């Protein structure tokens, strides 16, 4: 079955450690996205990639980094510079980049807890 | 800049009752509008979308939404709610040059 997988579902880290969240899709989609979700704040865009080997900062990119070396993979690294990393992280993809016209398909999410 | 507002943070309905979730957007031209649903601890699933044409759009799971340009609204409706509809619902708006902007969500609780 085609879809988006995120692993692990729950992740625990100590403060000061970098952590990488995995996102893989087998939908052959060009565009991929990372969102952060906090209670009462909806979804906020961290980074997006329109095509392989290219990515752009979203609205809250500080303290995060990404790579897009393969079409199907878009890992997100939460660095120690991110002041409040504890959150639910969602990865999404769309067939091609069309800005706000893109229907996005979401993975199941990773809940990161940093103590 | 475009924005989307979901005025209701939490709504409670009885099973079998009708439902309307409100969404208001701010954008100068005709926007692209979406409704997504999220079950607890899960990702988002697209319910329906509006790009152009008929202002009443049908979605999955018996949901529909109506685009009203004069009111800058895109409210989600369902004639009879089922207990399995309990979830969080997100409205989103986009255009052809910018990213997708999500509202803060409305949590739906369904009582038997």
Interface residues (C-beta under 8 A of the other chain):
Chain A: X4 X6 X40 X41 X42 X43 X45 X48 X58 X90 X92 X98 X99 X100 X101 X102 X103 X104 X105 X106 X107 X108 X109 X111
Chain B: X2 X9 X31 X32 X34 X36 X41 X42 X43 X44 X45 X46 X49 X51 X90 X93 X94 X95 X96 X97 X98 X99 X100 X101 X102 X103 X104 X105
